[in-house]
Amino acid sequence: MDLNDVWQNHRRFILGVGAGLLVLVVGKVVIGTMWDASGAVTAANGRLGKVNKAETVQKSELSAVLGANTRDGERITELSQRMRFKPDPRYVLDKNEKTPDLRFTEIRSQATEALVDVAARGNIRVDETLGLPPFTPAGREAIQRYLLGLNVVQEVVESAILADVRSVDTIEVIDARGKKSKDKRQLAETLTVKFKISGSPAALSELVSLIVRDEDQFLSIDDASIEVDKKKASGFATMQLSISALLFEPTADETGSRA
C-alpha cells in the first residue's frame, strides 16, 4: 500500500480533518479581528505552525506503518506460496474452453480409470463417485471448483493406495460452490473433502503420514479420527478424514492456455 492508496481509502476522513482545522483557524482569526488584528494573525500563524508540525509527524508515522505493511505483505506472500494448493493442470479448465461440461465428463472418466480401476487391481475398493455429483454441475465456476476437489481426491486416494488401505468407502467434496466471504480481507478460499477410509491401524497411520510429509503439495488435515471395531477380529479400523486445500488467486501459469 502506498500514499496514493491511503489517500483513496481514507480521502473522506483526511478532507474532514483538514476542513475542520481550516474552519478552526479561520474562526479564531475572525473572532480575533474584533479585538486585535495583529494578535489574531500571530495566533493564527502559531496554530498553522503547530498543524504543519503535526502533519510532519503523521507523515513520519505513516511511512513507518507503510514500511511495516510492506514487510508483512512479503511474509504473507511467502507463506501463501508455501501453503497454497497447486492444481494439477489436468484439473484446470483452459480459459478458452468452450464446452466445460463436456470437459468435466472427460476428466471424471479419466480420474475413475486412474484411481478406482487402478486401486481395484490392488484389491482396494474406492468410492466410484469420487465425491462428485451424479450430474454435471451448472456453470463454469462450479465445474472448476469440483475439478479442484477431484484434484484433492486424487492426492489422497493415491496416498491411500501407497499406504495399502483396505478401502476408501465414501468421499464427499463439500463447499464446491465457492461462496465467497463478504470480508474483502480474506486471502484464500477453502475447499474441503471428507473421506471415510478403512484399513489396518498401521495403514491408516501411514496414509496420514504420507499426506503430511508431501513437500510438493500442501493439504491441511482438519480432522482425523480412527475407530477400531472391537467386536470383529479382523483388526481393521475406520478413519474419518477431513482434508482442506487453500485456494489462493491463480497464478499466470494456472490460468494460461494449455499447449
CORFEN-V891734 format. One record per run of one state. SS is the DSSP state (H for helix, E for strand, C for the rest). FROM is the first residue (numbers start at 1). TO is the last residue. If there is no record, write none. Layout:
ss	from	to
SS	FROM	TO
SS	FROM	TO
This chain:
ss	from	to
C	1	2
H	3	33
C	34	36
H	37	83
E	84	84
C	85	88
H	89	91
C	92	99
H	100	121
C	122	124
E	125	126
C	127	139
H	140	163
C	164	166
E	167	174
C	175	188
E	189	200
H	201	213
C	214	219
E	220	228
C	229	235
E	236	247
C	248	251
H	252	255
C	256	259
